[in-house]
Amino acid sequence: MPRLIKYLKPFVFLIIIAIALLFIQAMADLALPDYMSGIVNVGIQQGGIKDAVPQAVSKSHMDRLVLFMDRDESQLVFEEYRLIDKNSKDYKRYLKDYPAVEKEPVYVLTGTSRDTKEELNKIMGRALLAVFALEQAIADPSKAEALGDMPGIDFSKIPEGASAEMVFSMLAGLGESQLASIRKTINSQFDAMGQSIITQSAVMPIKAEYIALGADTGRLQSAYIGRTGLIMLLLSLLSAASTVAVGFLAARVAAGLSRNLREKVFDKVMNFSNAEFDKFSTASLITRSTNDITQVQMLVIIIIRIVFYAPILGIGGIIRALEKSASMSWIIAVAVIVILSLILLVFSITMPRFRRMQLLLDRINLIIREGLSGMMVIRAFNNQGFEEKRFDNANNDLTRTSLFVNRAMVVMMPAMMLLMNGLSVLIIWVGAHQVAQSRLQVGDMMAFLQYAMLIVMSFLMMSVMFIMIPRASVSAGRVADVLDVEPAIKDPGLPIKPEEYDSGKKGLVEFIDVCFRYPNAEKDMLHDISFVAKPGQTTAIIGSTGSGKSTITNLLLRFYDVNSGSVLVDGIDIRQYSQNDLREKIGYIPQKSVLFSGTVESNLKLSDENAGIEKLKEAVEMAQALDFINEKAKGFGAEISQGGKNVSGGQRQRLSIARALVKNPQILVLDDCFSALDFKTDKALRNALKNYSSSTILIVAQRIGTVMNAEQIIVVDEGRIAGKGTHKELMNSCQAYREIAYSQLSEEELA
């Protein structure tokens, strides 16, 4: 996959937007357990009272609270609270919220900063609990033991029925040093409690104070729960909208990348020389252009939607969970270690199998392609059973490999579910003990549980990624292998333009000491091939099968490059032309005639899309194809099926020849394209070509009758030129030519 990253460059902006949306989605998802914890802790258990800083405190109660604050603390408190009485301008507004202000002045909290409120939370929380504990001890002396020793007061000796005013008056009469000792004693007890427990414990005295002030505590609780629930709903909608948007962007990026990759693979293959086609089979190229790119497309979607999202969710979940309870962090550590071990184990087992699956898929495509294209031959030789067995073997190999991989992957989901359930039980068991010991709030335990599930889910999502990545990475590598191939045939840096160079030799072809060896072959196929094909003449190349005749035409067209020597066209080495300019000069008819789906006219215009109907008629008449075209109801508009399957072999060859003639090339190469023609059509076609303008005509053939009237005949035997000359000259001087001639025609016919 790393080799394909550069092809994502056009989609960088969309990917950045998707990552930003994923971050928003993750933050929204991570915030939900925290708000749920707030509903449980604050909304339900604390009656909507969020912290230990009351919004309003009566003056008498504030006087008691101040006793448990030092000078700096009390100064900060009075800076943040404002005394409201009947003379205050806001009296009527506060009278509605706190009816008790009619009887006694009330301190009301003004707007405070977050940092100040955190400090107040600690100060007011401890003071509220201390005053509440004293009041409880005064009301019930049996509870005094919980307070410990307070210098200056012996709670065990408080007379029954003593009022709180008496006790607090006694405390107020103590010196500052004694009060400092009392505060120190109380604070040492509070230090063992966490701030969240202090806050939660302070709720009861705050609620009692609100009731004493006449405030509606039920409305306070409902307002908090409703407000928090609304925020959770908005966060859920934000998360859902981000998910939809990310899905859309991921689909756009993945589809755009696959479109570009298919286009680039196709363009690359179109520029392949025969050497590259020898390296990649047709079936493999089809698989790489379809199945492999589809795998890459799916991987890109997963990367954008999961690979970026899962780490944000997992890391954020760990941070949030530690904020809720650092003492239970070992549970998450154990879960992460188990998950990673399981993922690595499955990954190491399945990765080699994914590579094998793609190769087996290539094999099936190859067998199917051969079976479909060679169906008539298979039936003619009653070979259906063998082909079915061959396909079954390949299919079973792929099935077995797929089953093995899927069985390995199937283990992931139940293992993850077992881990999640076990993790839930462990967190509840450990958390319950901490709740019982007042070291953790119930809502925080529930939030920790949800964060743990989010962490496991993030790793579960990454495990899905690890399921897809091995196979997709293999596919990405196979696609990159095609894109990274440097074609053996390249255009020169500064190619010669034919219009800029006029040698006066239009269509002249020269082979000079050409030697050629196929890639990875042990010996040369052609040895010291030298000849000249002149414009206005027909040069025929004849020889036995495998002698190298077609290889010579492949070198002229630069389907391969020579290993030594040179091939000249118009006096210029063909390697100095661009491939486009070189092939623009040549009309080529291959051994195997290829027609494309469309019409007769569209196939003929393949060589010249601007050709008029008169030019088409002239070409097909010269190629002896006009008669059978006229026989068709639609004439030139007659349909041609894929590969030209709805016309005979001879008709395909004649249409291929006509297609090359429409181009009116300087050089016409006919590579053994008369094989499917009857002798009468063959002779008529050769006579028509003999009068064909001033083009250089190269004919590769095995029939003596096809070449015997050529101005120059080149006899190729085992990759070497065994003879060169006219028919009569070769009959007298070339043994190889005579053997071919006498094997086909009688002496009278050869005379």
N, C-alpha and C positions, 0 to 999 in steps of 0.2 A: 504493500500500500504506500510506503514512503515514496516510491518512484512515481506515483500518480498524483502526489500532493500538488505539484506545480500546475496541474490542470484545474485545480480549484481556485486559481487566482481570480477568474472573472466573478466568483461568488463570495469573495472575502467580505464585502459589505453586508450581504445577507447573513453570512455566518456570524459576523459580529453582532448584528441585531438579534439573531437567534440566541446567542450566548447571553446577551443582556436580558432577554426575556426569560431565559432559563434561570438566571440569577434572581430575577424578580419572583418567579414561580417558587424557587427553593426557599427564598426568604419568607414568602407567604406561607408555605407549607410548614416551615420551621416555627413560625410564630403561633400557629394554631394550638399546639399543645400547651404553650405558655399561657395563652388566654383561657384554655380549658382549665388549667391549674388555678388561674385566678378565679374562675367561676366557683370551683370547688372550695378553694381556701377562703377567698374573700366573700364571694357571693352567697355561699351556703353556710360555711362554718363561721364566718366573721360577720354575717348579716350585712354585707355590702360595705363594711368598714375596711378600707384598703391598708391603712397604716396606723401607727400608734400616735399620730398627731391629730387630735380632735379638732373639728372645725370650730367648735365653741365650747367654752368652759366657764362655769360660774365663777364669780370672784372669790367666793369662799373656798371653792374647791381648788382654784389656782393657788390660793395662799397655802394650802396644804402641800400641793405639788412642789412649790418653790422650796419647801423645807429640805427636799431631797436633791436639790441642785446646788452646785457651787455658784459663786458670784458671776463668773463668765457665762455659765449655762443659763442662769436666770436672766441675765442681761440680754442674751440672744433671744430667749423666749419672749420677753417683753417687747423686743424690737419687732417681732413677727406677729404679735397679737395686739389687737386694739380693743380698748375697753368701751363697751356700748352701754349707755344708761338712758334715762328719759330725756336728757338734754342733748343727746347725740342727734345729728341731722338724719342719720339712717335708722333712727329708732323704730319707725313704723314698719320699715321693710323687715328688720330683724325680729320685730314682735310677731310677725306672721310665722316665721320659721321657728322661733324660740320664745314661746309665750311666757316663760319664766323670767324674761328680762323685765317684765312689768314689776316684779317683786324685788329683783336683785340684779345688779350690773353683771354683764356677761362679757368675757373676753372672746373676741372673734378673730380667727386666723385671717391675715391678709395674704395677698398673693406672694408666694415664696419661690425661690429658684429650686432647681432639683437638688443641688448640692446642699443647700441650707435645709431642705426638707429631710434629707438623709440624716443630717446631724441632729435635727429636731426629733426625728424618729427614735434615735437612740436615747436622747435626753428624756423626752416625754414618756417613752415606753417604760423605762425603769422607774421613773417617778410615779407613773400611774399604778404600776404593779406594787410598788412599795406602799403607797397610800391605800390601795385596795386591800393589801394584806393586813395592814394595821387596822383598817375598819373591820375586816373579818375577825381579827384577833380580839378586838374590843367587843364585838358582838358575841363571840364565842371563844373564851379564853383557852379552850382546849386546842385551838388552832395556832396558838402562839408559838409552840415549839418549832413550827415550820419556819419561823422568822429568825431563829437563832438569837444570839445575844445582841442587844442594842445598848451601847453605853449610855447610862443615864436613865434607862427605863427597865423595870423588871415587870414584864407582862404577866408573869405568873401571879403577881401581887395586885393586879388591877382589880379593884373592888367590883363585885357584881353590880351591874346596872350603871357603871361609870359611862359617861357620855364621850362621844368621839371628840367633842369640842374641848373637854377637859384634857384628854391625852395630847391632842395636837397643840393645845395651849402650853402644856408642859414641855413639848418638844420645841415650841417657838421660844420658850424661855431659856433654853439651853444655850451655852456659849457656842461660838463658831467652831472651836476645836472639837467639842463633843459631837456637834452635828456632822463634822467632817469624818469622825470615826464611825458614826452611824452609816453615812453614805458609803464609806469604804467597805464596811461589813456587808451591806446589801449588794453593792456592785460586785464583790467577790463571788457572791452566790449567783448573780446574773451572768457572770462571765462564762459559767459552765453551760449556759443555754445559748443557742444560736439566736441571731437577731430575728429570724423568721418566727421562732417559737415565742420570743418576747413580744413581737408584734401581734401574733395570734392570741397570746394570753392577755394582752392589753385591750383586746376587743371588748371583753365583758365589762370592765369599768367604764370604757368609753360609751358603750351602749347604755349602761346605767345612767351615765351623765346626760346623754341625749334624752333619755326618758324623763329624767329629772327636769330638763329644760323644756319638756313638752314637744320635742321634735318627733316627726313621723318616721320611725325607724323602718317600718314595713316598706314605705315608699323609697327609702334610701336603698334597701336591699334590692327591690324590684328594678330601680333605676340602674343600679350597677350591673345586674344580670342582663337587663335589656340592652344596655349600652355595649357591654362586652360581647353579647351574642350578635349584635349588629355588626360590630367590627369583624368578628369571625366569619359572618356571612359575606361581607365585602372582600375579605381576604380569600375566601373560597372562590368567589366569582373572579377575582383577579388571577388566582392560580389557574382556574379553568380557562380564562381568556388567554393567558400566556401559553397554556398547553396547546390550545387550538392554533394560536399564531405560530408557535414553534413547529408544530406538525406541518402547517402550510409551508413555512420557509424551508423546512427540511426536505419536503417533497419537491419544492422548486429547485433547490440546490442539487439534490440527488438526480432528479430527472434531467436537469440541464447538464450535469456532468456526464451522465450516461449518453445523452444525445451527442455531446462533444466527443466523447471517447469513441462512439460508434463511427462518427464522421472521420475522426483522425485515423482510426484503424482502417477504415475503408480507403481513405486517401493514401495511407502508407502501403496497403496491399496493392493498390492500383499502380504504385511506383516500384513494386518488387520486380526484380529480375528473375530469370528462371532459377538462379542459384538460391534465392530466398524461398521460392515455391518448392524447391527440393527439400528445404529445411522444415517448412510448415506444411502439413497436409491440408487439403481442402476441408476435410471434416473438422480438423482442429481449428482452422481459421473461423469456420462457421460457429463452433462452440465458443470460441473466444469472443466473437462479435455479438453473441446472443446471451447464452447462459452465464458466461464469466462476467460480462458487463452488468447483467442483472444482479449478480451477487455483489458486485461493487456498489451498485445503486442502493441495495438494501443495507450494505455496511455503512454508507454515508448517512443514511437516515438514522441508523442506530447510533452512530458516533455523535451526531448532532443532538439527538433526543436523549441519549443515555450517557454516553461517555463524558460529555460536559456536565450533565445534570447530576449524575450519581456522585461524583466527588464533592460537589458543592453541598449536596444533601448530606452525605456521610460525614464530612468534616464539620459542617454546621451542626449536625445532630450531636456529634461528640462534644463540641464546645458547649452547646445548650445543656446536654445531659450532665456534664461536669459542673455547670452552674447550679443545677438543681440538687445534685448530691455527688460530691467528689468521692465520698466513702464507698460508693458502689461502682466506681469506674473499673475495678478489676473484672466485673461481670462483662462489660462491653469488650475489654481487652481479650478475654477468653473467647468470646463469640467471634471477634474479628480474626483471631488466629485460626480458629476452626474453619471459618468460611474460606480464608485464603488458602489453607492447606487443601481443602476439598476442591477449590477451583483449579489450583495448580496441578493436582493429581489428574483430574479429568482432562485438563488442557494437554498435559504431556502424553496422555493415552490417545487422544483423538486427533491431534495435529497430523501425524503421519498418514492416518486414514483419510483425512480430508484431501491430502495431496493425491492419494491413490484414487479417490472418487472422481476427480476431474479427468484423470487419465482414462479411467474406465468409461466415463461419459464420452470422451473422444472416440474410444473404441466402438461403442454402440452406434454413435453417429456415422462412423466409417462403414460399419457393417450394413446399417440401414441404407446408406447412400449407395453402396455397391449393389445391394439387393434390389433396390428400386430401379437403378439405371441399367442393371444387367438382368432384369426379370425374364426377358424373352430367352436369353441364353440359358439361364438357370432352368427354365421349363423345357427348353429343347433337349437338354441333356438329363432331364429327370433328376435334377440335383436339389430339389426343394428340401428333401430330408436333411442333407448335409448343411444347407444354409440355415435351416431352422435350428439345427443342433448348434451351429456356430453362434447364432444369435442368442440361444438359450444359455450357452456357457458364459457369454459376455454379460448377459442380463443377470444371471445368477451371481456372478462375481460382484456386480454393482449392488445387487440386492443385499448380499451378505455383508458387504462393506458398509452400506447404509444402515442396516440393522445393528451392526456392531456399534457404530457411531451414535445412533439414536438411543440404544440401550445405555450407553455410557452417559449420554446427556440426560436421560430420563431420571437418573439417580439424583440429579441436582435439585429438582423441585421438592420431592418428599424429604430429602435431607435438609433443605432450607426450612421447610415447614416444621419439621421436627425440632430444628434448632430454635426457630422463633417461638414455638410453644414451650419448649424447655426454658428458654430465656425468660419468657413471661412468668412462668411459675417461680423461677429463681428470684427475679426482681420483686415479685409480690411477697415471697417468703422473707427475703432479707429486708425489704422495705417495711413490712408489717412490724418487724422487731424494732426498727428505728422509729417508727411512728409511736409504738408503745413506750419507747424510752424518751419521747418528746424531742428526738433529734431530727425529725423529718415530718413535714406536713403531708396529709393524705393527697392533696392536689399535686404536690411536688413529686410524690411517688408515682402517681398516675402519669404525670408529664414525663418523668424519667422513663417509664415503660413505653410511652409513645415514641420518645426519641430513640430508644433502643430499637424499636420496630422500624423506625425510619432508617436507622443505620444499617440494620440487617437488610431492609428492602433495597438500600442503595447498593449493597454488595450483591444482592440477588440480581439487580438490574445489570451490574457489571458482569455477573456470571452469564447472563444472556448475551452480553457483548462478547464474552470469551467463547461462547458457543458459535457465534457468527463469524468472529474475526478469523479463526483458523482457515475455514473454507474460503471466506471472502479474500483473505490475504493471498491464498494460493491463486484464486481467480485474478486478483489484481496483479500478481506477479506474471501470470500468463499473458494478460493484456499488455503489461509493461514490456514484456519480452518482444512483442510485435512492434510496439511503438519505439522501442530503443534500437531496433535493428537498423543499421546503416546499410542501405542497398549497395550491393557490389557495383552496380552501374550508376555512376553519378555524372551529372552535367559538369563541364569544365567551369572554372571561375569566370572566365571571359569567353563565352562561346562565340564562334564565328557565325555571323548572320548571312544566310545565303544571298540576300538582296544586296549585301555590301561586298560580296566577293564574286566576281564573274571570271571563271577560268576558261570559259568557252568550251567546256566539256560537260554539258548538261546530261546527267544520267550515266556518266562513265563510272564503271565499277572496277576496282583493282584490288586483287588479293596479292600481297607481297610476303612470301616466306612465312605464312601464317601457321603457327602451332597452337594447339588448344588442348587443354586437359580439364575434364569436368571436376568440380569441387570434390575433394576427398578421394579422387581416383588415383590409382597407382601408376598409370601411364597415360601418355598423350592419346587423345582421340584422333586428332589431325596432325599431320606432319608435313611441313614445308609446302603448304598449298599456295600456289601462285598462278594467277590467270587474270585476263582482262575481259570484261564484258562491255561491249561498245553500244552506244545509242543506235537505234534503228536496226539492231541485229538481235537474233535469238541465241542465247547461250544456254545449252542444255547440260544438266548434270545427271549422270546415270551411274548406277552401281548396284551391287547386291544389298540386301537388307542389312542395316547396321554398319554400312561402310562409311557413314559420316556425311551423307548428302544433305539431310535436313540441318545438321549442325552448321554447315556452311551458311545456309540462309539465316539461321539464328544469330550467327556472328555479324552478318550484314545488317540485321535489324537491331543489333546491340542488345539482344536478349542475354547474351554472354559477351564478355570481353576476351580478346585474344590474350594468350600467355606470352606470345612473342610474335614478331612480325607486325604487319599493319593492314588494315582494310581502308581503302580510299574511295570516296565518292566525290566526283567532280575534282579529283586531284587533291582532296583534303582528307586527312585522317578522320574517320567518323567520330573519334573520341574528342575532336575539337568542336563538333556540332553539339547543340542541345539535342536531347532525345526527341523533343517535339519537332524541331526543324528537320532532323534526319528522317524521321518517319513520315513527315509531311511529303517527302519526295518519293516515298515507296508505297506501292499498292501491293498488299500481301494477301495471298489466299493459302491458308494452312491446309495440312493433310486432312484434318478433321474439320469439316465445314461446321461453322457455328452460326446459327440464326437466333435472334432474340424475339421474345413475345411482342407482338404488335401486328403490323401489316407488311405486305410486300414492299410498299413504298417506304415505310419507316426503316426497314432493314436496308434498302438500297441507299437511302439518304444518310446512313450512318457515316459514310465516308465524305459526304458533302451535303450538309443540311439545306443549302441554298439551291441545289440542283433542280432544274425545271423538269416537267414531264417529258419533253422532247429528248433531253439528255438521258433520262432514265430509259426511255424506249430504245434509244441508240445502244445503250450499254447492254440491256437484256437481249436485244437482237443479236449483238455480236457474241454474247455468251450463250446463244441458242436457247434462251429461256422465254422468249416472247410468246411462243405457241402455247405453252402450258399456262402462262399467266392469263392469256386471252380466253382460255377455256374456263377460267374461274368466273363465277357470276359477278364478283366485285372487281375483277381485274387487279389493278395495283392496290386496291383497297382490301384485297382478300386477307383474312386473318392468318397469322402465323403463330402457332402455339410455342410454348417454351421449348427451346432447343430445336425448333423446326420439326417436331415429331409428326406433324400432319402433312408433310411432303416427303417424297422419296429421297433416297441418298443422292441420286443423280441430280434431282431438282435442287436440293440443298447446295450441291457443288456449283451448279450453274448460277444460282442466285449469289453465292459467295464471289464467284468470278465477276459477275455483273456489278456487284457492290464495289469491287476494287477498280473496275473500269470507269465507274461513275466519277471516281476521284481524278481520272486522267493523270496518273502519276508519271514522273520521269523514269522510274524504275518499276517494273512489274515482276513480282516474284510469285511463281506458281509452284507451291511445294507439294508435288505428287497429288494434285487436285483433280486429275483426270481418271482416277481409279474407278469411280462409280459410273463413268460415262460409257455408253456403247461406242463401238468403233466408228459408226457413222457420225455421231455427234462429236466424238473426239476429233475426227478429221475436219469436220465443218468448223469447229471452234479454232483449230490450229490454223486453218486457212484464213479465218477472220482476224486472228491475232497477227498473222504475218503482215497484214496490211495496216496494222494498228499504229498510226502516227509514227513518231520517231523515238519512242520509248525504248529503253533497254529492257529486254525480256529475259528473265532467268526462269528456266523450267527444270524442276526436279522431277524425275520420272523413273519408272522401272520398265516401261514399255518402249521397245525399240521404235515402234511405229510413231510414238509421240515425239521422239527426238531426232529421227533420222534426217529430217529436212532442216534442222537448225544450222545456222552459219558456223557455230562452234559447239562441239560436244566435248565435255570433260568427263572422263571415266575415273571414278573414285573406287579404289580397292583398298580395304583395310586402312582407311584414313590417309592414303597417299594418292596422288594423281598418277594413274597408270597409263593414261593416254589423253591426248588433246588434239582436236582437229575436226574435220568434217567426217560425215559418215563413210565416204569412200576411203579417206585417208586412214581412218581408224580400222576399217575392215582389213586393210593391208598391213597396218603397223602394230595394232594392239590386240594381244591374245585375249585379254579379259573382255574386251568389247565384242570380239568375235564369238566367244562362248555365250555371252548374253544374247547376242543377235541370233545365233543358230538355235538357241533353246526356245526362241519365240517364233521365228519366221523361217520360211524355206529360202533356198538360194534364189529362186525366181522372184520372190517378194522382196528380197534384199538387194536385188540388182538395180 
